[in-house]
Amino acid sequence: MKVACVIPLYNNASTVLAVAGDCRRYLEQVVVVDDGSSDLPPHFDHDLQAIGGELIRHSPNRGKGAAIQSALALLNRSDTDYMITIDADGQHLPDDLPQFLDLLAKDGQDGDLIVIGARDFTGKNIPDASKFGRQFSNFWVKLETGVNCDDSQSGFRAYPVKALSRLKLRCCRYNFEIEVLVRCLWGGVRLREIPIGVIYAPPGERITHFRPFMDNLRLSLLHTALVARRLSGLPSRRLVATAPAPNAPSLWKSPRAFFLFLLHENATPGLLGLSAGLSSFLAILPLLSCHMLVILYVCIRLRLNKVMALAIQNLFMPPLTPFLCLQLGYFMRHGTFLREASMQTVVYELHLRYLDWLLGSLVLAPPIAVVVGLTVYAAASRLNRKKSRLDHAGCSEKS
């Protein structure tokens, strides 16, 4: 198996040579992609060559994703099986590379594996923003793919070169790593994670090129596009020859196993809360005679808990919720409430009241969905903690 290391570089002259030199102890080919750096000394090319590294230059800066794709094109031409990316700022430890190599040798022979180094966030100087961003990103990746990922933002990864080369990737900056992960999982690439160490410099010394507003905006737009793509139902191109994993048990062959699967499918507190909140939002909207179908479709596409979603939507069945929405919408349009609520004014003249219903539902649905989602999340979290305590107590009694 041919494995190379790729180091995207932008203004980290003080650390990149040490990182590249340490990587060379484990891998024969180390490629540094200079993405328009302005702090490199004139003799950088010679210094890198002296430790056995290769250099690709971008001018001007094109983004981390573009740097990785330039290295990908080079490695694909030389029939490299995997490329392992590592940051140039010294945050990652090259001594963790043997873990990647061992896992690839044991389980990556088919070129269908992506390995992510899950960073240890219990150490010093870990920014709160990084901790929140990681959890937030993990949640959206789970929603978009149905796959649990502990550190979807880690840049220490092993990519299958041939599979990646089949993708048409649009992102070229920090959002690249989310796009490539999601599209690989859609294409059948398997995900494995290994624990790695991480070093964060003190707040005043750390060099970061992440721009909070623009890069978070790019990530938000990307997640919106990926969720919309997931909801569209369009098939994804399969990137690997490995057969897909079996899905739910058959309803006809094993009804009991099928219904147990539905009950436990995506039943973490976060996904149960999201299922309940999204179902509440859709149930309040004036989707005449098709609420259940729409909710079921969204749950299937986003891999949410269907049982929870379909159960929650019954809370908003007519007549109370539509009546409240209609009255609120009527008040917003006319400055007064609809005084005569009868079969004639509400049912037979529904075509005249639909806009009122829609306006009222758009106001009521978001806050109600948030309250219901948070309530279900809190209840599920409490039940999980209680179950964990009971399981722990049971194990203690047995021992």
Number of C-alpha atoms within 10 A of each C-alpha: 12 13 21 22 25 29 27 26 26 26 19 20 17 13 15 22 20 17 20 28 18 16 24 19 12 17 18 13 20 25 24 26 25 24 22 18 17 13 11 16 9 8 8 13 14 11 13 20 11 11 16 15 22 16 16 16 15 17 9 11 15 15 20 23 20 22 26 24 17 15 23 22 14 13 24 18 10 10 13 18 22 30 25 24 23 27 24 24 25 20 19 22 17 22 13 17 23 12 13 20 19 11 16 24 10 8 12 19 13 12 22 26 24 25 21 27 27 22 22 13 17 10 11 11 13 17 13 10 9 12 13 11 16 17 16 13 20 20 19 20 23 20 23 24 21 18 18 13 22 20 21 25 23 18 21 25 23 26 25 26 25 21 23 25 15 14 15 9 15 13 19 17 18 21 23 21 19 22 20 19 22 21 22 28 22 20 22 21 25 19 16 17 18 16 14 20 17 19 17 18 15 12 10 6 8 12 13 10 10 11 10 10 9 10 15 15 13 17 20 15 12 18 21 14 12 21 17 14 15 21 16 11 12 8 10 14 13 19 21 21 13 13 8 12 8 6 7 12 16 12 11 8 9 10 12 12 14 15 16 11 14 17 14 12 17 20 18 16 20 18 23 27 29 24 31 30 29 24 30 29 23 22 28 27 21 20 13 6 8 11 19 16 12 15 21 19 15 21 22 15 19 19 20 27 24 25 19 22 26 21 12 21 21 13 13 17 13 10 8 11 19 21 16 15 24 26 21 23 27 22 16 14 14 10 10 12 15 15 8 9 12 10 10 10 15 18 12 11 12 15 11 12 17 16 16 21 24 21 21 27 25 16 13 19 20 16 14 15 23 18 15 21 26 19 15 23 22 16 15 19 17 13 13 14 12 12 12 12 12 12 12 11 12 11 10 9 8 6 6
